Each structure stands twice: as C-alpha cells, then as structure tokens.
Amino acid sequence: MNTAATRAAIKRASQQARNAMFELDLNSVDALLTLYTNAAQEIAQAIRGNVDASDMVPLSQLKTLLRQVEDIVDSLGTQRDELLTSGLEAAAELGVRPYTLGGVLATGRSAQAVLTSAAAMRVSTDAVAFVQSFTAADGLKLSDRLWRLDQGAKEVLTRAIGRAVVSGWDASRAAAQFMYDGNTVPADVRARLTGGKASALVRQADLLTGEGGEVWKADRVFRTEINRAHGTAYMAGAEQTPGFGGFRFLLHPKHPRPDVCNLLAEQNLYGLGRGVYPDAKRCPWPAHPNTLSFVESVFEDEITDADRAGKETVTDAMGRMSPEVREGILGVEKSALNDAGLVKPWMIRSPLYAVKERLARTGQG
C-alpha cells in the first residue's frame, strides 16, 4: 500500500483538508458572530420592553430584566455549543479524510485508501471525544471553558446594565433636587442620567459583539478546539499509514508574528528534518491556544541522510534564529538571558518568572 501514488495522494489530500479548515474557521467566526449579534438584539429588545414613560427601567423591574438577560445568554450558550459540536465533527472528518477513499479520489489520483469508511468513522468519533474530555494544563475541560463563557457574559452584562440603571435613577433624583433648588445640573449628573436611558442601556448589549467582547472569547475557544479535533484525527490516521515517518509542524501561511511556533517548525531534534517529530506523542502541536498552525505527514523515504546528520538541540536551533525571531519566541528579556547562555533547553518554553526564579536559586539571577 505504501506506493508513491498513495503517498502523493495523501499529501495532496492533506493540503485540501487544510484549505477546507481555513474555510471552516471563517465560517465558524461568521456563524458565531451571527449568534451573538442576535442575542445582543434580543437583550436590546428586553431592555426596551422594560422601560417606563421616563424611558428608564424602573428599579422594580430591574430584577426581571436581568433575569431575562441571563435567559438570553443561556439560550445563546446552547446554540453556541451545538455549533461547536458541529464544528468539531466537521474538523475531525476533514482530519481523517486524506486517508479515506473519498479523500484520495478528490485529489484526482488513482491510489489506495489507508482506512475503510468504518475505520475512518471511528478515528473521527474518537477525536471528537478526545477533545471534549481533554484537560488542558490549567485543569479545565472544554465544558468548563464553555461554562465560563456563559458565566462571564452574564456577569459583564448584568453588572453593566444594573449599574447603569441604578446610577441613572440616582442621577434622576439628584438632578431633580438641583433643579428644585434653582441650580444647574452638573455635567456628571446629566451624563449618568443619560446613561440610564433606554437608548444608552441598549448599547450595553454591544459587550457581546464589540471588539474584544464575548464573541471573540468564544471564537478563541472555537479555533483552539476545532483545530485540536482536526489535528487529533489527522495524526491518528497518519500513524496507521504504512511507511509513516513523522509529523512536520507547519506554520499557517498567515502566521502573524514570530513566536514559539517558529522554533517548533525549524528545530531538528530527532534527525528527521526541520520541524519533523516522530509521532503524535512527541509532536508539540498545538503549541498554544488559538493556534493557526497544522501538522503534515512525513514518510520514511522523505527523510534524508542530511536530515539525520542535522540532528540538533533546542539550543542549536535557537542559535540559527535571527535576533528578531528569538525575541518573538522568548520575549525581549528572556531572549537576552538566552543570549547570555543562562536559558537551558528545558527552560525555553517556561514563563519568564519561572526562569528568573530558577536563576535566582542558582545564584545567576
């Protein structure tokens, strides 16, 4: 089965799968934004539905309004979770597709498939289950992150709306007293009064969709976990392929700036070539949340004598980087420590504070 045609088909199908993942990522962002925009509009409608003749939400209605906001966020969370599950399944199917007959045929090449449809389905299903049960370094599972998204959205919205309503009524009473005494209403009081009006309150719903708002926090989770499902399925399929030699860490074509991914795509720790790792267990992908990087199968006959002779340490690889790239990988301060020979290979991915603490304990800080 390990024919040149099969290897070429897998390579081409892998690229097609990555292209499809770019589309899936864009579509996920659009779908998420639609969900959060609709929720923001529902919240705005709820606010308008609770105002009185003064265009303000009566304090007696505030608790009801905040409960409505929480219900809207709960409904949003349910729809978002369904969208994420769909994205995970689609990503896992794309991950295993290069090893199926459908994936091979889509390349326009005549070659054998590595996996049967049933085997591919098991790989895909297992990848989704892995992502859903995976516990990250911070001790959180996907369900924990989704719950935090909902709680965070509820907190930021109810706090902002509640404070604006209460502050508006306090300002209303203060303004009335100023006018009763024949005094001009101070600007700050007028501003708080305006902030309690419906036209200002509805803008609090923008906390869901504004720059850096709740939708972008959700998108970060989506990108991280959808990519994880894709990579997990892809690597599982690759390791069942005869002639499999390792995984190449690939930078996204639009990789924004130098970071640890540049190192992972360049270092030749195993003599398999730059950025190539022998198996999924030793492949450092994904390097970080919200990653834009992928992995690609490498076959044994692609590994050259030059690759084997070029085996190096992390320190060697860092030494090949330009100062600008090293700073992007390590940060300015940690890069300076590295250039001084104080950062050991096992400290490359440690946070700066941990490196400083270690150096201080050894009398080097």
VOBA-1610 file (N, C-alpha, C; in pm, whole numbers, padded with zeros to 5 digits, always signed):
BEGIN
Met+00081-00121+00000Met+00000+00000+00000Met+00085+00126+00000Asn+00205+00118+00049Asn+00290+00236+00058Asn+00353+00268-00077Thr+00269+00297-00172Thr+00317+00329-00306Thr+00337+00479-00319Ala+00412+00516-00422Ala+00434+00659-00446Ala+00302+00730-00472Ala+00210+00661-00542Ala+00081+00722-00572Ala+00001+00749-00445Thr+00005+00653-00352Thr-00068+00670-00227Thr-00010+00785-00146Arg+00122+00791-00137Arg+00186+00899-00060Arg+00154+01035-00122Ala+00162+01044-00254Ala+00132+01170-00322Ala-00013+01211-00300Ala-00103+01111-00304Ala-00245+01142-00283Ala-00270+01192-00141Ile-00204+01131-00043Ile-00221+01174+00096Ile-00169+01316+00113Lys-00055+01347+00052Lys-00001+01483+00062Lys-00099+01585+00005Arg-00151+01553-00114Arg-00242+01646-00179Arg-00373+01658-00101Ala-00422+01545-00053Ala-00546+01546+00024Ala-00528+01621+00156Ser-00409+01614+00211Ser-00380+01687+00336Ser-00389+01837+00312Gln-00336+01882+00200Gln-00343+02024+00167Gln-00489+02066+00143Gln-00564+01981+00076Gln-00704+02011+00055Gln-00779+02021+00188Ala-00744+01933+00281Ala-00809+01936+00413Ala-00773+02064+00488Arg-00648+02108+00477Arg-00609+02233+00542Arg-00683+02352+00481Asn-00697+02350+00349Asn-00772+02458+00284Asn-00917+02460+00333Ala-00973+02341+00348Ala-01111+02332+00397Ala-01120+02379+00541Met-01014+02357+00618Met-01012+02405+00756Met-01008+02557+00761Phe-00938+02620+00668Phe-00940+02766+00662Phe-01084+02816+00644Glu-01156+02749+00554Glu-01295+02786+00529Glu-01382+02761+00652Leu-01359+02646+00717Leu-01437+02612+00836Leu-01414+02716+00945Asp-01291+02761+00959Asp-01260+02863+01059Asp-01336+02993+01030Leu-01332+03035+00904Leu-01401+03159+00865Leu-01552+03145+00885Asn-01606+03031+00846Asn-01750+03009+00861Asn-01791+03005+01008Ser-01705+02950+01091Ser-01734+02943+01234Ser-01740+03082+01295Val-01647+03167+01253Val-01647+03305+01302Val-01777+03375+01261Asp-01815+03358+01135Asp-01938+03422+01086Asp-02060+03372+01161Ala-02066+03240+01182Ala-02182+03182+01249Ala-02187+03226+01395Leu-02071+03230+01460Leu-02066+03277+01599Leu-02113+03422+01609Leu-02061+03506+01519Leu-02096+03647+01522Leu-02247+03665+01502Thr-02305+03583+01415Thr-02450+03590+01394Thr-02525+03555+01522Leu-02483+03448+01589Leu-02549+03408+01714Leu-02540+03518+01819Tyr-02421+03574+01835Tyr-02402+03675+01938Tyr-02471+03807+01901Thr-02475+03838+01773Thr-02547+03958+01729Thr-02696+03944+01755Asn-02750+03827+01724Asn-02892+03803+01752Asn-02922+03813+01901Ala-02833+03759+01984Ala-02853+03767+02128Ala-02847+03911+02176Ala-02754+03989+02120Ala-02744+04131+02157Ala-02873+04205+02122Gln-02931+04170+02007Gln-03057+04234+01966Gln-03171+04194+02059Glu-03171+04069+02105Glu-03274+04023+02200Glu-03262+04098+02331Ile-03137+04119+02375Ile-03116+04193+02500Ile-03164+04336+02485Ala-03135+04398+02371Ala-03182+04535+02347Ala-03334+04541+02350Gln-03400+04440+02291Gln-03545+04437+02292Gln-03599+04419+02434Ala-03530+04336+02513Ala-03572+04315+02652Ala-03561+04445+02731Ile-03456+04520+02708Ile-03440+04649+02776Ile-03553+04743+02739Arg-03580+04756+02609Arg-03687+04846+02564Arg-03822+04802+02617Gly-03839+04671+02635Gly-03966+04621+02684Gly-03989+04643+02832Asn-03887+04691+02902Asn-03900+04712+03047Asn-03892+04858+03089Val-03881+04951+02993Val-03872+05093+03030Val-04011+05150+03059Asp-04014+05258+03135Asp-04140+05326+03167Asp-04153+05454+03084Ala-04244+05540+03123Ala-04269+05662+03047Ala-04150+05757+03047Ser-04060+05741+03145Ser-03942+05826+03152Ser-03827+05773+03067Asp-03854+05665+02994Asp-03753+05599+02910Asp-03642+05536+02993Met-03677+05498+03117Met-03582+05432+03205Met-03645+05303+03258Val-03559+05209+03297Val-03607+05084+03356Val-03634+05108+03504Pro-03760+05094+03548Pro-03789+05113+03691Pro-03707+05015+03776Leu-03667+05061+03893Leu-03589+04973+03980Leu-03667+04846+04014Ser-03800+04859+04018Ser-03883+04742+04050Ser-03879+04638+03938Gln-03837+04681+03817Gln-03831+04591+03703Gln-03689+04539+03675Leu-03593+04592+03748Leu-03453+04559+03719Leu-03425+04410+03735Lys-03475+04350+03841Lys-03450+04208+03864Lys-03509+04124+03750Thr-03627+04162+03705Thr-03690+04090+03593Thr-03607+04102+03467Leu-03559+04224+03440Leu-03477+04247+03321Leu-03349+04164+03326Leu-03282+04164+03439Leu-03156+04090+03450Leu-03178+03940+03435Arg-03292+03892+03483Arg-03323+03750+03463Arg-03345+03722+03315Gln-03410+03812+03244Gln-03429+03795+03101Gln-03295+03792+03028Val-03204+03878+03070Val-03070+03880+03010Val-03001+03746+03032Glu-03010+03693+03152Glu-02946+03564+03180Glu-03009+03452+03098Asp-03140+03458+03080Asp-03207+03355+02998Asp-03161+03363+02853Ile-03142+03484+02803Ile-03095+03502+02666Ile-02954+03445+02652Val-02869+03470+02751Val-02732+03417+02747Val-02734+03264+02755Asp-02824+03209+02836Asp-02835+03062+02844Asp-02873+03004+02708Ser-02970+03067+02641Ser-03011+03020+02509Ser-02897+03035+02409Leu-02824+03146+02417Leu-02708+03167+02332Leu-02606+03057+02353Gly-02581+03021+02479Gly-02484+02918+02511Gly-02523+02783+02451Thr-02651+02751+02456Thr-02698+02624+02399Thr-02675+02620+02248Gln-02710+02730+02180Gln-02690+02737+02034Gln-02541+02734+01999Arg-02460+02805+02079Arg-02316+02808+02054Arg-02255+02670+02071Asp-02298+02597+02174Asp-02244+02464+02199Asp-02280+02368+02086Glu-02401+02382+02033Glu-02442+02298+01919Glu-02356+02330+01797Leu-02329+02458+01777Leu-02244+02498+01665Leu-02103+02444+01681Leu-02052+02447+01803Leu-01917+02396+01829Leu-01911+02245+01805Thr-02010+02172+01852Thr-02011+02027+01830Thr-02010+01996+01680Ser-02088+02072+01604Ser-02089+02053+01459Ser-01952+02083+01400Gly-01887+02189+01451Gly-01753+02225+01402Gly-01650+02120+01436Leu-01658+02064+01555Leu-01565+01958+01596Leu-01580+01837+01504Glu-01704+01799+01477Glu-01727+01682+01393Glu-01677+01707+01251Ala-01702+01827+01198Ala-01657+01859+01063Ala-01504+01860+01056Ala-01441+01917+01158Ala-01295+01925+01160Ala-01231+01787+01170Ala-01289+01701+01253Ala-01235+01565+01268Ala-01251+01486+01137Glu-01364+01505+01070Glu-01384+01437+00942Glu-01283+01486+00838Leu-01254+01616+00839Leu-01153+01668+00748Leu-01014+01614+00784Gly-00991+01594+00913Gly-00862+01542+00956Gly-00834+01402+00906Val-00934+01317+00907Val-00914+01178+00867Val-00936+01158+00717Arg-00995+01256+00652Arg-01031+01242+00511Arg-00914+01206+00419Pro-00792+01258+00439Pro-00682+01223+00348Pro-00650+01074+00344Tyr-00697+00998+00441Tyr-00664+00856+00449Tyr-00781+00768+00403Thr-00885+00832+00348Thr-01003+00758+00302Thr-01009+00756+00149Leu-01093+00669+00096Leu-01109+00660-00049Leu-01163+00792-00105Gly-01258+00850-00034Gly-01313+00977-00079Gly-01208+01085-00086Gly-01120+01089+00015Gly-01013+01187+00016Gly-00914+01167-00096Val-00883+01041-00123Val-00788+01009-00231Val-00847+01046-00366Leu-00973+01006-00389Leu-01037+01033-00518Leu-01051+01183-00544Ala-01070+01261-00435Ala-01086+01405-00451Ala-00959+01472-00502Thr-00847+01403-00493Thr-00721+01460-00542Thr-00704+01438-00691Gly-00791+01357-00750Gly-00778+01326-00892Gly-00675+01220-00922Arg-00628+01153-00817Arg-00526+01049-00835Arg-00585+00911-00811Ser-00526+00813-00872Ser-00567+00674-00854Ser-00474+00610-00751Ala-00526+00583-00633Ala-00444+00525-00526Ala-00534+00455-00427Gln-00474+00375-00341Gln-00548+00301-00239Gln-00572+00390-00117Ala-00680+00362-00048Ala-00710+00431+00077Ala-00643+00358+00193Val-00601+00431+00292Val-00540+00372+00411Val-00647+00316+00503Leu-00759+00387+00516Leu-00863+00349+00611Leu-00995+00319+00540Thr-01067+00221+00589Thr-01202+00196+00542Thr-01294+00304+00597Ser-01413+00312+00546Ser-01510+00412+00594Ser-01539+00391+00743Ala-01551+00265+00783Ala-01581+00235+00924Ala-01464+00275+01014Ala-01342+00247+00970Ala-01225+00283+01050Ala-01210+00434+01058Ala-01236+00502+00947Ala-01227+00648+00947Ala-01331+00708+01041Met-01451+00651+01044Met-01556+00700+01133Met-01513+00684+01278Arg-01449+00572+01311Arg-01402+00551+01449Arg-01296+00654+01487Val-01204+00679+01395Val-01098+00778+01421Val-01160+00915+01445Ser-01254+00953+01359Ser-01319+01083+01370Ser-01396+01096+01501Thr-01473+00993+01534Thr-01552+00994+01658Thr-01462+01001+01780Asp-01354+00923+01778Asp-01260+00923+01891Asp-01193+01059+01907Ala-01165+01127+01796Ala-01100+01258+01803Ala-01192+01359+01869Val-01320+01357+01833Val-01417+01449+01895Val-01430+01419+02044Ala-01439+01291+02078Ala-01450+01253+02220Ala-01326+01296+02297Phe-01209+01284+02234Phe-01085+01326+02299Phe-01088+01475+02330Val-01128+01555+02234Val-01133+01700+02253Val-01231+01735+02365Gln-01345+01670+02367Gln-01446+01701+02467Gln-01404+01662+02608Ser-01315+01563+02619Ser-01271+01518+02751Ser-01132+01567+02789Phe-01064+01633+02695Phe-00926+01676+02716Phe-00916+01779+02828Thr-00820+01757+02918Thr-00794+01852+03027Thr-00664+01924+02997Ala-00671+02055+02983Ala-00554+02136+02949Ala-00466+02158+03072Ala-00355+02226+03051Ala-00259+02247+03159Ala-00319+02326+03275Asp-00421+02407+03246Asp-00484+02485+03353Asp-00591+02408+03428Gly-00606+02278+03393Gly-00700+02193+03464Gly-00843+02201+03413Leu-00867+02275+03305Leu-01002+02294+03255Leu-01030+02203+03135Lys-01151+02150+03130Lys-01201+02078+03014Lys-01281+02174+02927Leu-01319+02127+02809Leu-01396+02212+02718Leu-01526+02257+02783Ser-01594+02167+02851Ser-01720+02205+02916Ser-01698+02315+03019Asp-01584+02312+03088Asp-01552+02417+03185Asp-01536+02551+03115Arg-01470+02550+03000Arg-01446+02675+02927Arg-01578+02733+02875Leu-01666+02646+02828Leu-01795+02693+02779Leu-01879+02750+02893Trp-01875+02683+03007Trp-01948+02734+03123Trp-01894+02871+03165Arg-01763+02886+03160Arg-01703+03015+03195Arg-01743+03124+03097Leu-01756+03088+02970Leu-01801+03186+02872Leu-01939+03239+02909Asp-02029+03147+02944Asp-02165+03187+02981Asp-02167+03270+03108Gln-02093+03225+03208Gln-02092+03299+03335Gln-02030+03437+03315Gly-01924+03443+03235Gly-01859+03571+03210Gly-01951+03667+03138Ala-02024+03616+03038Ala-02116+03702+02963Ala-02228+03752+03053Lys-02282+03663+03137Lys-02386+03705+03230Lys-02336+03813+03325Glu-02217+03790+03378Glu-02164+03885+03476Glu-02139+04022+03416Val-02075+04025+03299Val-02040+04154+03240Val-02166+04230+03198Leu-02266+04159+03148Leu-02389+04226+03104Leu-02475+04272+03221Thr-02500+04182+03316Thr-02587+04219+03428Thr-02523+04328+03514Arg-02391+04323+03529Arg-02324+04426+03607Arg-02335+04561+03536Ala-02308+04564+03406Ala-02311+04691+03333Ala-02451+04749+03328Ile-02549+04664+03297Ile-02687+04712+03289Ile-02737+04754+03426Gly-02713+04670+03527Gly-02758+04702+03662Gly-02701+04832+03714Arg-02572+04851+03696Arg-02509+04975+03743Arg-02564+05096+03670Ala-02586+05083+03539Ala-02635+05196+03462Ala-02777+05234+03505Val-02860+05134+03530Val-02998+05161+03573Val-02999+05229+03710Val-02926+05173+03805Val-02924+05231+03940Val-02862+05370+03939Ser-02752+05385+03866Ser-02687+05515+03857Ser-02778+05616+03791Gly-02855+05572+03690Gly-02948+05663+03621Gly-03055+05716+03714Trp-03110+05628+03798Trp-03214+05673+03891Trp-03156+05762+04001Asp-03037+05729+04048Asp-02972+05817+04146Asp-02950+05956+04087Ala-02905+05959+03960Ala-02881+06087+03893Ala-03012+06161+03871Ser-03121+06086+03842Ser-03250+06148+03820Ser-03297+06222+03945Arg-03280+06156+04061Arg-03319+06221+04187Arg-03230+06341+04217Ala-03101+06325+04191Ala-03009+06436+04216Ala-03039+06553+04123Ala-03068+06525+03997Ala-03099+06631+03903Ala-03225+06706+03945Ala-03325+06629+03991Ala-03449+06694+04037Ala-03422+06788+04154Gln-03335+06746+04245Gln-03303+06829+04360Gln-03229+06956+04318Phe-03135+06943+04224Phe-03062+07060+04174Phe-03160+07160+04111Met-03249+07109+04030Met-03344+07197+03962Met-03442+07260+04063Tyr-03483+07181+04163Tyr-03573+07233+04267Tyr-03508+07348+04343Asp-03377+07338+04362Asp-03303+07442+04434Asp-03264+07558+04343Gly-03299+07546+04214Gly-03268+07653+04121Gly-03124+07651+04072Asn-03059+07538+04084Asn-02920+07525+04042Asn-02909+07449+03910Thr-02797+07472+03841Thr-02771+07400+03718Thr-02730+07255+03750Val-02782+07164+03674Val-02748+07023+03694Val-02605+06999+03645Pro-02515+06950+03730Pro-02375+06926+03690Pro-02366+06828+03572Ala-02259+06844+03495Ala-02241+06761+03376Ala-02235+06612+03410Asp-02167+06577+03520Asp-02154+06435+03552Asp-02288+06374+03589Val-02376+06453+03652Val-02509+06404+03685Val-02591+06385+03558Arg-02582+06482+03465Arg-02653+06469+03338Arg-02605+06346+03262Ala-02474+06320+03267Ala-02418+06206+03196Ala-02471+06075+03254Arg-02477+06064+03386Arg-02527+05941+03449Arg-02677+05923+03422Leu-02748+06036+03419Leu-02890+06029+03388Leu-02912+05979+03245Thr-02833+06032+03153Thr-02842+05988+03014Thr-02806+05840+03001Gly-02707+05796+03079Gly-02664+05657+03075Gly-02769+05560+03122Gly-02870+05610+03196Gly-02977+05524+03243Gly-03096+05517+03149Lys-03092+05595+03043Lys-03200+05594+02945Lys-03187+05472+02854Ala-03300+05432+02795Ala-03302+05311+02712Ala-03203+05318+02597Ser-03192+05436+02534Ser-03102+05448+02419Ser-02958+05419+02456Ala-02920+05449+02580Ala-02784+05418+02625Ala-02775+05276+02678Leu-02879+05230+02746Leu-02876+05096+02803Leu-02861+04989+02695Val-02929+05009+02581Val-02923+04905+02478Val-02781+04890+02424Arg-02700+04994+02436Arg-02562+04984+02388Arg-02478+04892+02476Gln-02526+04862+02596Gln-02455+04767+02682Gln-02454+04627+02619Ala-02554+04602+02533Ala-02558+04471+02466Ala-02440+04454+02372Asp-02377+04565+02333Asp-02260+04557+02245Asp-02143+04488+02313Leu-02151+04469+02446Leu-02046+04396+02516Leu-02035+04252+02463Leu-02141+04205+02399Leu-02136+04071+02341Leu-02056+04067+02211Thr-02067+04175+02133Thr-02013+04169+01996Thr-01904+04271+01966Gly-01878+04364+02057Gly-01777+04467+02032Gly-01636+04409+02028Glu-01543+04491+01983Glu-01402+04449+01975Glu-01354+04399+02111Gly-01302+04276+02114Gly-01257+04217+02239Gly-01370+04169+02327Gly-01494+04170+02275Gly-01609+04130+02354Gly-01624+03980+02367Glu-01741+03939+02414Glu-01764+03798+02447Glu-01755+03706+02325Val-01796+03755+02208Val-01791+03669+02090Val-01647+03633+02053Trp-01555+03723+02078Trp-01415+03695+02043Trp-01353+03597+02143Lys-01401+03598+02267Lys-01357+03498+02363Lys-01407+03360+02320Ala-01531+03356+02271Ala-01586+03229+02223Ala-01512+03181+02099Asp-01477+03275+02012Asp-01404+03238+01890Asp-01269+03176+01923Arg-01204+03226+02027Arg-01075+03170+02069Arg-01092+03023+02109Val-01197+02994+02183Val-01224+02855+02222Val-01255+02771+02097Phe-01337+02826+02008Phe-01372+02752+01887Phe-01247+02717+01807Arg-01164+02817+01778Arg-01046+02791+01694Arg-00955+02688+01760Thr-00934+02701+01890Thr-00846+02609+01961Thr-00897+02466+01952Glu-01023+02446+01983Glu-01074+02310+01994Glu-01110+02248+01859Ile-01156+02328+01765Ile-01182+02275+01631Ile-01052+02231+01566Asn-00947+02311+01580Asn-00817+02271+01528Asn-00763+02148+01598Arg-00789+02138+01727Arg-00743+02020+01802Arg-00813+01894+01749Ala-00941+01904+01720Ala-01014+01788+01666Ala-00957+01748+01531His-00928+01847+01448His-00871+01819+01315His-00736+01750+01328Gly-00646+01809+01407Gly-00512+01754+01420Gly-00510+01617+01486Thr-00596+01597+01584Thr-00602+01468+01652Thr-00644+01357+01556Ala-00747+01384+01475Ala-00792+01285+01378Ala-00687+01262+01270Tyr-00626+01370+01224Tyr-00526+01360+01117Tyr-00407+01274+01163Met-00359+01299+01284Met-00243+01224+01332Met-00277+01078+01358Ala-00398+01052+01404Ala-00438+00913+01427Ala-00442+00836+01295Gly-00492+00901+01191Gly-00493+00836+01059Gly-00354+00816+01004Ala-00267+00915+01024Ala-00131+00907+00971Ala-00053+00792+01033Glu-00070+00772+01163Glu+00008+00669+01231Glu-00036+00528+01193Gln-00148+00516+01121Gln-00190+00386+01070Gln-00148+00364+00925Thr-00074+00461+00872Thr-00033+00454+00732Thr+00102+00384+00717Pro+00111+00279+00638Pro+00241+00214+00616Pro+00343+00314+00562Gly+00465+00308+00614Gly+00569+00399+00570Gly+00568+00532+00639Phe+00481+00549+00739Phe+00476+00674+00814Phe+00610+00700+00882Gly+00659+00825+00872Gly+00789+00856+00931Gly+00786+00965+01036Gly+00679+01046+01041Gly+00672+01151+01140Gly+00575+01260+01099Phe+00571+01368+01178Phe+00484+01481+01151Phe+00567+01608+01137Arg+00541+01682+01031Arg+00605+01812+01014Arg+00514+01921+01070Phe+00570+02005+01156Phe+00498+02117+01213Phe+00496+02229+01109Leu+00375+02267+01065Leu+00361+02366+00960Leu+00308+02499+01015Leu+00374+02608+00981Leu+00322+02739+01015Leu+00207+02773+00920His+00108+02841+00973His-00002+02892+00890His+00056+02994+00791Pro+00005+02996+00667Pro+00056+03094+00570Pro+00046+03238+00618Lys-00049+03264+00707Lys-00067+03400+00760Lys-00022+03408+00907His+00074+03326+00944His+00126+03331+01080His+00165+03475+01112Pro+00103+03536+01212Pro+00113+03681+01228Pro+00247+03736+01270Arg+00316+03668+01362Arg+00442+03722+01414Arg+00523+03607+01473Pro+00655+03624+01483Pro+00737+03516+01540Pro+00694+03480+01682Asp+00681+03351+01707Asp+00656+03302+01843Asp+00712+03161+01851Val+00671+03087+01951Val+00729+02954+01973Val+00705+02862+01853Cys+00599+02888+01775Cys+00573+02805+01658Cys+00688+02810+01558Asn+00756+02925+01549Asn+00870+02934+01458Asn+00980+02837+01497Leu+01002+02824+01625Leu+01102+02729+01674Leu+01059+02586+01643Leu+00933+02553+01672Leu+00884+02417+01653Leu+00885+02376+01506Ala+00871+02473+01417Ala+00872+02444+01274Ala+01014+02436+01218Glu+01114+02471+01297Glu+01251+02477+01249Glu+01345+02375+01312Gln+01324+02343+01438Gln+01422+02258+01507Gln+01420+02114+01455Asn+01536+02054+01452Asn+01551+01915+01405Asn+01601+01831+01522Leu+01513+01804+01616Leu+01552+01736+01739Leu+01573+01585+01721Tyr+01514+01527+01618Tyr+01514+01381+01606Tyr+01587+01331+01482Gly+01651+01422+01408Gly+01720+01380+01287Gly+01625+01338+01177Leu+01505+01393+01179Leu+01404+01360+01078Leu+01382+01476+00981Gly+01451+01585+01003Gly+01431+01704+00922Gly+01378+01818+01008Arg+01389+01938+00959Arg+01344+02054+01037Arg+01193+02050+01059Gly+01155+02065+01184Gly+01014+02069+01220Gly+00944+01935+01214Val+01020+01825+01209Val+00959+01692+01198Val+00975+01616+01330Tyr+00865+01554+01376Tyr+00863+01482+01503Tyr+00815+01340+01478Pro+00865+01242+01552Pro+00843+01101+01519Pro+00702+01049+01537Asp+00623+01109+01626Asp+00487+01058+01649Asp+00405+01167+01716Ala+00275+01138+01732Ala+00185+01237+01791Ala+00224+01270+01935Lys+00271+01171+02008Lys+00306+01193+02148Lys+00418+01295+02163Arg+00513+01291+02071Arg+00628+01383+02080Arg+00616+01505+01990Cys+00505+01515+01920Cys+00482+01633+01836Cys+00423+01745+01922Pro+00487+01861+01930Pro+00442+01967+02020Pro+00328+02052+01964Trp+00241+01988+01890Trp+00124+02058+01835Trp+00000+02017+01913Pro-00089+02109+01945Pro-00082+02253+01921Pro+00011+02321+02021Ala+00082+02422+01974Ala+00181+02488+02058Ala+00117+02578+02163His-00001+02630+02132His-00068+02723+02223His-00214+02736+02182Pro-00300+02790+02269Pro-00440+02812+02230Pro-00449+02908+02112Asn-00560+02899+02039Asn-00585+02988+01926Asn-00482+02971+01816Thr-00423+02853+01808Thr-00315+02831+01712Thr-00366+02834+01569Leu-00280+02877+01479Leu-00310+02879+01336Leu-00223+02776+01261Ser-00150+02695+01335Ser-00057+02601+01274Ser-00121+02464+01254Phe-00059+02384+01166Phe-00106+02249+01136Phe+00012+02151+01142Val-00019+02024+01119Val+00086+01923+01101Val+00063+01852+00969Glu+00168+01793+00916Glu+00161+01721+00789Glu+00238+01591+00801Ser+00185+01484+00743Ser+00253+01355+00744Ser+00384+01362+00666Val+00485+01296+00720Val+00613+01279+00651Val+00637+01128+00642Phe+00681+01083+00524Phe+00705+00940+00505Phe+00853+00908+00518Glu+00879+00783+00552Glu+01017+00740+00579Glu+01112+00770+00463Asp+01062+00752+00339Asp+01152+00773+00226Asp+01177+00920+00195Glu+01109+01010+00270Glu+01136+01153+00254Glu+01251+01198+00344Ile+01283+01118+00443Ile+01386+01155+00540Ile+01523+01121+00481Thr+01606+01222+00471Thr+01735+01207+00402Thr+01850+01187+00500Asp+01965+01149+00445Asp+02086+01138+00527Asp+02122+01274+00586Ala+02098+01380+00509Ala+02127+01516+00559Ala+02038+01548+00679Asp+01914+01502+00675Asp+01823+01523+00789Asp+01878+01452+00913Arg+01922+01328+00894Arg+01973+01251+01007Arg+02100+01313+01063Ala+02185+01360+00973Ala+02312+01420+01016Ala+02289+01557+01081Gly+02173+01617+01052Gly+02146+01751+01103Gly+02075+01754+01236Lys+02069+01639+01303Lys+02004+01635+01435Lys+02069+01737+01527Glu+01987+01811+01603Glu+02040+01920+01684Glu+01962+01933+01815Thr+02011+02020+01902Thr+01941+02051+02026Thr+01858+02177+02007Val+01772+02203+02105Val+01693+02326+02101Val+01786+02447+02100Thr+01893+02440+02177Thr+01989+02550+02181Thr+02052+02573+02044Asp+02085+02465+01975Asp+02140+02478+01840Asp+02040+02549+01748Ala+01914+02506+01756Ala+01812+02565+01669Ala+01792+02712+01700Met+01790+02745+01828Met+01774+02885+01867Met+01890+02969+01814Gly+02007+02909+01812Gly+02125+02981+01764Gly+02116+03014+01617Arg+02036+02938+01540Arg+02021+02964+01397Arg+01921+03076+01370Met+01841+03110+01471Met+01738+03212+01452Met+01799+03351+01451Ser+01735+03442+01381Ser+01776+03582+01386Ser+01739+03639+01522Pro+01804+03746+01566Pro+01770+03808+01695Pro+01622+03844+01703Glu+01565+03891+01591Glu+01424+03931+01592Glu+01332+03812+01617Val+01365+03698+01555Val+01282+03580+01574Val+01300+03526+01716Arg+01421+03527+01767Arg+01444+03481+01905Arg+01363+03566+02003Glu+01360+03696+01980Glu+01281+03782+02069Glu+01133+03750+02058Gly+01087+03717+01937Gly+00947+03679+01921Gly+00915+03550+01993Ile+01009+03457+01994Ile+00989+03328+02060Ile+00995+03341+02212Leu+01093+03416+02259Leu+01121+03420+02402Leu+01074+03546+02472Gly+01056+03654+02398Gly+01035+03784+02460Gly+01170+03853+02476Val+01168+03984+02484Val+01292+04061+02486Val+01382+04022+02602Glu+01326+04019+02723Glu+01408+03994+02843Glu+01462+03852+02847Lys+01376+03756+02815Lys+01418+03616+02818Lys+01517+03589+02705Ser+01501+03658+02591Ser+01594+03642+02480Ser+01734+03689+02520Ala+01740+03799+02596Ala+01869+03850+02642Ala+01936+03749+02736Leu+01855+03685+02822Leu+01909+03583+02912Leu+01959+03463+02831Asn+01886+03428+02726Asn+01927+03318+02640Asn+02060+03350+02571Asp+02072+03472+02519Asp+02195+03511+02450Asp+02314+03511+02545Ala+02285+03528+02675Ala+02391+03525+02774Ala+02423+03383+02820Gly+02355+03284+02762Gly+02381+03145+02796Gly+02315+03098+02923Leu+02215+03174+02973Leu+02152+03141+03101Leu+02024+03059+03087Val+01969+03052+02966Val+01845+02976+02945Val+01880+02838+02890Lys+01855+02736+02969Lys+01883+02598+02930Lys+01773+02546+02837Pro+01799+02440+02763Pro+01699+02389+02668Pro+01563+02364+02729Trp+01558+02309+02850Trp+01430+02276+02913Trp+01359+02400+02967Met+01424+02516+02958Met+01364+02640+03006Met+01307+02724+02892Ile+01325+02680+02769Ile+01284+02759+02653Ile+01135+02794+02659Arg+01051+02698+02697Arg+00907+02721+02697Arg+00852+02755+02834Ser+00942+02773+02932Ser+00899+02814+03066Ser+00870+02963+03067Pro+00774+03009+03148Pro+00746+03153+03156Pro+00864+03227+03218Leu+00876+03355+03187Leu+00989+03435+03232Leu+01006+03431+03383Tyr+00894+03440+03457Tyr+00906+03443+03603Tyr+00969+03313+03655Ala+00935+03199+03592Ala+00992+03071+03636Ala+01141+03065+03606Val+01181+03119+03492Val+01323+03124+03457Val+01399+03210+03556Lys+01342+03325+03590Lys+01408+03415+03685Lys+01420+03351+03822Glu+01316+03282+03865Glu+01319+03215+03995Glu+01428+03109+03997Arg+01439+03033+03890Arg+01541+02928+03884Arg+01680+02988+03886Leu+01700+03095+03808Leu+01830+03161+03805Leu+01865+03219+03942Ala+01764+03272+04011Ala+01789+03330+04143Ala+01831+03221+04242Arg+01766+03104+04232Arg+01801+02995+04323Arg+01942+02944+04300Thr+01987+02952+04177Thr+02122+02903+04145Thr+02226+03014+04150Gly+02182+03134+04196Gly+02276+03246+04210Gly+02314+03311+04081Gln+02232+03292+03976Gln+02265+03352+03846Gln+02174+03470+03813Gly+02072+03489+03893Gly+01976+03596+03865Gly+02022+03731+03916
//
